């Protein structure tokens, strides 16, 4: 499976997920914190980012409630619209 992100300038960030790995809320947040935010910070900075998810949420904790709780990469300027 591939986790993909597209920036407003057309930049792409594909991340290949290990075959058979179940993507639950915890794994999704891990990908955001360890892969996506690093890419965004390196490419654009995290000062003015809007993150929009276009898929259905699984039952359980909402990602926006978990992101940044223990992430040193998460900054106040990041806005989540999940």
C-alpha positions as CSV (number, residue, x, y, z in Angstrom):
1,X,0.0,0.0,0.0
2,X,1.1,3.6,-0.6
3,X,0.5,6.6,1.6
4,X,0.6,9.6,-0.7
5,X,0.6,13.4,-0.1
6,X,0.3,16.1,-2.8
7,X,1.4,19.7,-2.0
8,X,-0.3,22.7,-3.5
9,X,2.6,23.2,-5.8
10,X,2.2,19.6,-7.2
11,X,5.1,18.1,-5.2
12,X,4.4,14.4,-4.4
13,X,5.5,12.4,-1.4
14,X,4.8,8.6,-1.8
15,X,5.5,6.4,1.2
16,X,5.3,2.6,0.6
17,X,3.8,0.8,3.6
18,X,5.0,-2.8,4.4
19,X,2.7,-5.4,2.8
20,X,0.1,-6.7,5.2
21,X,0.5,-3.9,7.7
22,X,-2.8,-2.8,9.1
23,X,-3.2,1.0,9.0
24,X,-5.0,2.0,12.1
25,X,-5.1,5.4,13.8
26,X,-1.8,4.8,15.7
27,X,0.0,3.7,12.5
28,X,-1.5,6.6,10.5
29,X,-0.2,9.1,13.1
30,X,3.2,7.4,13.1
31,X,3.4,7.9,9.3
32,X,2.4,11.5,9.7
33,X,4.9,12.2,12.4
34,X,7.9,10.2,11.2
35,X,7.5,10.5,7.4
36,X,5.1,13.3,6.3
37,X,6.0,16.1,8.7
38,X,9.7,15.5,8.1
39,X,9.1,15.8,4.3
40,X,6.9,18.9,4.7
41,X,9.4,20.6,7.0
42,X,12.3,19.9,4.7
43,X,10.4,21.0,1.6
44,X,8.3,23.9,2.8
45,X,8.6,24.4,6.6
46,X,5.7,23.8,8.9
47,X,4.7,27.4,9.5
48,X,1.7,27.5,7.2
49,X,0.4,24.0,6.5
50,X,-3.2,22.8,6.2
51,X,-3.6,19.0,6.2
52,X,-6.8,17.6,4.7
53,X,-7.7,13.9,4.8
54,X,-9.9,12.7,2.0
55,X,-10.7,9.2,3.3
56,X,-13.2,7.9,5.8
57,X,-12.1,7.8,9.5
58,X,-11.8,4.5,11.3
59,X,-13.5,4.2,14.6
60,X,-11.4,5.1,17.6
61,X,-9.2,8.1,18.5
62,X,-9.1,10.9,15.9
63,X,-5.7,11.5,14.4
64,X,-5.8,15.2,15.2
65,X,-6.2,14.3,18.9
66,X,-3.0,12.1,18.8
67,X,-0.7,14.1,16.4
68,X,1.9,16.1,18.3
69,X,1.3,14.7,21.7
70,X,4.8,13.2,21.7
71,X,6.2,14.6,18.5
72,X,9.0,17.1,18.6
73,X,8.4,17.8,14.9
74,X,4.9,19.0,15.5
75,X,4.6,22.8,15.6
76,X,1.8,25.1,16.6
77,X,1.6,26.5,13.1
78,X,0.4,23.2,11.7
79,X,-3.3,23.2,11.2
80,X,-5.3,20.0,11.0
81,X,-8.5,19.8,9.1
82,X,-9.3,16.1,9.4
